[in-house]
Amino acid sequence: MKSVMVNVLDHIIVAVEDLEIAKENYEKIFGVPPVWRGKHKELGTSNVLFNFENIYFELLASTGTGLGAELVEKHINEKGEGLFGFVMGTDDMDFLRKKISDSGFSLPELISGEGIDDHTGETRTWTNQFFPSEISRGLFSFIIQHKTGVLPSINSYPKSSIHRLDHAVIKTNDPDGFIKIYRDAFGIRLALDKFIEAWKKRMLFFRLNKTTIEVIEEGDSNLESHDTLWGLAWQVKDIRKTRKRLLKNNIDVTEIKNGIKDGTLVATLKSHNHNVPTLLIESKM
């Protein structure tokens, strides 16, 4: 019997005004080039994709007319550039839709998508399941099942580069409601549910394809349930070499310090990240 319905944190979307500037900045931050630059003609958007060991990272800009362009422009007008979308993946959309419906949620129809690489002409296709507001709760999130085409990969990541996502941080004013959706309806493993005495806050840790979704309780629980994608933490192999490379590229980054988790070193990006809170982590474990 199937138990895993959502089996991957597929990609993170960042809304930007100027795609070329954002591409240049993130190529400097990541230390690897993008693997895809394309268009969603029917949505009025263009994107640049960076691929990592456990996720891909999408820079998305409005470059035409369509629903996608409208959503990106609305986000930038109201909130500025920054984290925009949180996308999970499945290998069996029909099974997932049934399980979510069985959990008491109504779902809209599936929407098919297509992307074409500007340089190679390669095409990728997929199916998206978007969510009603009682599931998304203010967070632009959806589930994707890739159909045809493959995103190019990086053969080898330099020691000073970023190579995988460690965790994504989501803030919520309703942890119990979040669990009902992400554990009970989506089938994502809840690894830890803990009250942090020093912060007087509850924290949830979901694990998905060796990636953590870190959920922090914040806000008034008496208000309407609301979730916000807040920040990203990336793994590096050698944080000193990474920091040296970033400084050489005139990127502002804090001094290295010990992380909260034993055996880790961390540093925080302070520029070029298009308003995305970004932590670098090296694990000695």
C-alpha positions in Angstrom: 0.0 0.0 0.0 1.3 3.4 -0.9 2.1 5.8 2.0 4.3 8.5 0.4 2.2 10.8 -1.8 4.4 13.9 -2.0 7.9 12.4 -2.4 10.1 15.4 -3.2 10.5 19.1 -2.6 10.8 19.8 -6.3 11.7 23.5 -6.5 11.7 26.9 -5.0 10.5 30.0 -7.0 11.9 33.5 -6.6 10.1 36.4 -8.2 12.5 39.0 -9.8 12.2 42.1 -11.8 15.2 41.7 -14.1 15.9 38.1 -15.0 19.4 38.8 -16.4 20.6 40.7 -13.3 19.1 38.0 -11.0 20.8 35.3 -13.1 24.2 37.0 -12.8 23.8 37.5 -9.0 22.8 33.9 -8.3 25.5 32.5 -10.5 27.9 34.3 -8.3 26.1 33.1 -5.1 25.8 29.5 -6.1 29.2 29.1 -7.8 27.6 27.1 -10.7 25.9 28.2 -13.9 22.2 27.8 -14.6 21.2 24.7 -16.5 18.1 26.1 -18.2 16.7 29.4 -19.5 13.3 29.4 -21.0 9.8 30.7 -21.4 6.2 29.8 -20.4 4.6 31.4 -23.4 1.0 30.9 -22.3 1.8 32.3 -18.8 3.8 35.4 -19.9 6.8 34.5 -17.8 10.5 33.6 -18.4 12.7 31.7 -16.1 16.3 30.7 -15.2 16.9 27.3 -13.5 19.8 26.2 -11.3 20.0 22.5 -10.5 21.2 21.0 -7.3 21.6 17.5 -5.8 18.1 17.5 -4.2 16.2 20.4 -5.7 16.1 23.0 -8.4 15.9 26.8 -7.9 13.8 28.9 -10.3 14.2 32.7 -11.0 10.9 33.8 -12.5 10.1 37.2 -14.2 7.2 38.7 -16.0 8.0 39.1 -19.7 4.7 39.0 -21.4 1.0 38.7 -20.7 -0.8 35.9 -18.9 -1.8 34.6 -15.5 1.8 33.9 -14.5 2.9 37.4 -15.4 0.1 38.9 -13.4 1.0 36.8 -10.3 4.6 37.8 -10.5 3.9 41.5 -11.0 1.3 41.4 -8.1 3.9 39.8 -5.8 6.6 42.3 -6.7 4.3 45.3 -6.4 3.0 44.2 -3.0 6.1 42.6 -1.4 9.1 43.3 -3.7 11.4 40.7 -5.1 11.9 37.5 -3.2 10.5 34.1 -2.3 7.4 33.4 -4.3 6.6 29.7 -4.7 7.0 26.4 -2.8 6.7 23.4 -5.1 6.4 19.8 -4.1 6.5 16.8 -6.5 4.8 13.5 -6.9 5.2 10.4 -9.1 1.5 9.6 -9.0 -0.8 12.6 -9.2 -4.0 10.6 -9.5 -3.3 8.8 -6.2 -2.3 12.0 -4.6 -5.5 13.8 -5.7 -7.6 10.9 -4.3 -5.8 11.0 -0.9 -6.1 14.8 -0.6 -9.8 14.6 -1.5 -10.3 11.8 1.0 -8.8 14.1 3.6 -11.7 16.5 3.1 -10.3 19.0 0.6 -11.8 19.9 -2.8 -9.3 20.3 -5.6 -9.4 22.2 -8.9 -8.7 20.5 -12.2 -5.1 19.7 -13.2 -3.2 22.2 -15.4 -0.6 21.1 -18.0 2.5 23.1 -18.5 5.4 23.3 -21.0 8.8 25.0 -20.9 11.2 25.5 -23.8 14.9 26.2 -23.3 15.9 29.3 -25.2 19.3 28.0 -26.1 18.8 24.3 -26.9 15.2 24.2 -28.0 14.7 21.3 -25.6 11.1 20.9 -24.2 9.9 19.8 -20.8 6.3 19.1 -19.9 4.5 18.6 -16.6 1.2 18.6 -14.8 0.4 21.0 -11.9 -2.1 20.6 -9.1 -2.8 24.1 -7.7 -4.6 24.5 -4.4 -7.7 26.2 -3.0 -7.0 28.8 -0.3 -7.8 26.4 2.6 -4.7 24.4 1.6 -2.4 27.2 0.4 -3.2 29.5 3.3 -1.5 32.5 1.7 1.5 30.5 0.5 1.8 30.1 -3.3 2.4 26.3 -3.3 1.5 23.5 -5.6 2.4 20.0 -6.6 4.0 19.0 -9.9 4.4 15.8 -11.8 7.0 15.9 -14.5 6.0 14.2 -17.7 8.6 14.5 -20.5 12.1 16.0 -20.8 14.8 16.1 -18.2 16.4 19.1 -16.6 20.2 19.0 -17.2 22.3 18.3 -14.1 25.6 19.5 -12.8 28.3 16.7 -13.1 30.5 18.0 -10.3 30.1 20.8 -7.8 33.2 22.8 -7.0 34.3 22.7 -3.3 33.5 26.4 -2.9 30.0 26.1 -4.5 26.6 25.5 -3.1 25.5 21.9 -3.9 22.2 21.1 -2.1 19.4 22.7 -0.1 19.6 21.9 3.6 16.2 23.3 4.6 13.4 25.7 3.8 11.8 27.8 6.5 8.1 28.4 6.6 6.3 30.5 9.3 2.8 29.7 10.3 0.3 30.9 12.9 -1.5 27.5 12.9 0.9 24.6 13.4 -1.9 22.0 13.9 -3.6 23.1 10.7 -0.2 22.8 8.9 0.2 19.3 10.2 -3.3 18.3 9.0 -2.3 19.4 5.5 1.3 18.4 5.1 1.4 15.2 7.1 -2.2 14.0 6.9 -3.2 15.0 3.4 0.2 15.1 1.6 1.8 12.2 3.4 5.0 14.1 4.3 6.8 12.7 7.3 6.7 14.8 10.5 10.1 14.1 12.0 9.8 16.4 15.1 7.2 18.5 16.8 8.9 20.5 19.5 8.2 23.6 21.8 11.4 25.7 22.0 11.3 27.1 25.5 13.9 29.9 24.8 11.8 31.2 21.9 8.3 30.4 23.4 7.5 28.9 20.0 6.6 25.6 18.5 8.7 24.2 15.7 7.9 21.4 13.3 10.4 19.5 11.2 9.2 17.7 8.1 11.6 15.5 6.1 11.3 15.0 2.4 14.0 13.6 0.0 16.7 14.3 2.6 15.6 17.9 2.8 14.0 19.5 5.9 10.9 21.8 5.9 11.4 23.8 9.1 8.1 25.3 10.3 8.2 28.0 12.9 5.1 29.1 14.9 4.7 32.9 14.6 1.7 35.2 14.6 -1.7 35.4 16.2 -3.4 32.0 16.3 -6.8 33.7 16.6 -6.4 35.2 13.1 -7.1 33.3 9.8 -4.5 30.5 9.2 -1.6 31.9 7.2 1.7 30.3 6.0 4.7 32.3 4.7 7.8 30.9 2.9 10.5 32.8 4.8 14.1 31.7 4.0 16.5 29.0 2.7 19.5 27.3 4.1 22.0 25.8 1.7 24.7 23.2 2.3 28.3 23.8 1.3 31.3 21.5 1.4 33.9 24.1 2.6 32.3 27.2 4.1 35.6 29.0 4.3 36.3 28.5 0.6 32.7 29.5 -0.2 32.9 32.7 1.8 36.2 33.6 0.2 34.7 33.1 -3.3 31.7 35.2 -2.4 33.8 38.1 -1.0 35.9 38.0 -4.1 32.7 38.5 -6.1 31.8 41.5 -3.8 29.0 39.7 -2.1 28.4 40.7 1.5 28.5 37.7 3.8 28.8 37.5 7.6 31.7 36.0 9.5 31.6 32.3 10.0 30.3 31.0 13.4 29.1 27.8 15.0 25.6 26.8 14.1 22.8 25.9 16.5 23.2 22.3 15.5 26.3 20.6 16.8 29.1 20.1 14.3 27.9 22.9 11.9 29.4 26.2 10.8 27.2 28.9 9.3 27.3 32.2 7.6 24.6 34.5 6.3 24.4 36.3 2.9 23.7 40.0 3.2 23.6 41.1 -0.5 22.8 40.0 -4.1 20.1 37.6 -2.9 17.0 39.5 -4.1 15.5 39.7 -0.6 15.8 35.9 0.0 17.0 35.3 3.6 19.9 32.9 2.9 22.0 30.8 5.3 25.1 28.8 4.3 25.8 25.6 6.4 28.8 23.3 6.5 28.3 20.1 8.5 31.2 18.4 10.1 29.2 15.3 11.0 
